[in-house]
Amino acid sequence: MMKSKSYIGISLVILVFGIIFVPKIVNRIKGNDVVEGQRVDQVSTHRSDAKLETIGPAPKFELTNQHNQKITNVDFAGKVYVLEFFFTTCPTICPKMNANMIEIQNKFFGNPNFGIASITINPEYDTPQVLKDHADLIGVKSSNWHMLTGDQDYILGLSNKGFNLYAGKNSKVGGGFEHSGLFALIDKNGNIRCRQDEYGNPILYYDGLEKQGVKAIQQDIAKLLKE
């Protein structure tokens, strides 16, 4: 008799659990929200709030800007700056990179401690005058945004060996060149800096094509400007 009552009690508990909790679990699975709560929020935001990694000193460079002035890495000393490789006749990813860099410029416009370096990988075409016209076209306003040109072998070496950001000639792709869509972030002391990914690894560079990458680099520029 006692056994029967025990089985009945257990059955009632299981039944109540099923009525109350199973529909919630099903709905959470359907909504792809199996795990939730404050702990998950802390995990998802931890890396963006963590101290930025120092990768090492950015390569030195000496190039010519859109105003036909010699510009070196020393001109960026004491400034936080973003660096990219691009070319003006790029028909694929460069227009998106340009638009996102304009967004970054506008976010920090007027701050004398922020700059941008855009280095062409097609310097034979991208003369200082061509770069100036391009800067005017896309809306470059900052006096600290230097569009840079120089010797092609030097620039490709700076990209591939210096920053480890791929760039090269390829006659089979639109524009005749292919390159990375990543942005490098350099601090006031000339060091490459970055945040960590969700696994605690340094991301090295920021996605210059996606809104998430642009938002992340804006957040981290603001951090470095306070250092």
FENWOKA-V396646 format. One line per field, one symbol per residue. ss: DSSP state (@ for helix, = for strand, . for the rest). psi: psi as a letter, one per 20 degrees, with the letter a starting at -180 (. if undefined). burial: b if it has 24 or more other C-alpha atoms within 12 Angstrom, else e. A space follows every 10 residues. Layout:
ss = ???
psi = ???
burial = ???
This chain:
ss = .@@@@@@@@@ @@@@@@@@@@ @@@@@@@@@@ .......@@@ @@@@@@@@@. ..=====... .===.....= ==@@@@...= ======.... ...@@@@@@@ @@@@@@@... ...======= .......@@@ @@@@@@@@.. ....=====. .@@@@@@@@@ @@....===. ...@@@===. .=====.... ====.=.... .=...==... @@@@@@@@@@ @@@@@@.
psi = ghgghghggg hggggggggg hghggghhgh jllhprrhgg ghghighhir qqqohrpqqq qoapaijkqp prhhijpjqp qpprpaqhjp jehghggggh hgggghhjpi oijprpoopq jmhhgmrggg hghgghgikp hpijoopqrb pghgghhggg hgikopqrqo iiqpijqqrq kqpqppahjj qpqrrqaijj qpifrqojhq hghggghggh ghghhi.
burial = eeeeeeeeee eeeeeeeeee eeeeeeeeee eeeeeeeeee eeeeeebbee ebbbbeebbb bbbbbbbeee bbbebbeebb bbbbbbbbbb eebbebbbeb bbbbbeebee eebbbbbbbb bbbeebbbeb bbebbeeeeb bbbbbbbbbb ebeebbebbe eebbbbbbee eeeeeebbbb bbbbbbbbbb bbbbbbbeee eebbbbbbbe eebbebbbbb bbbbbee
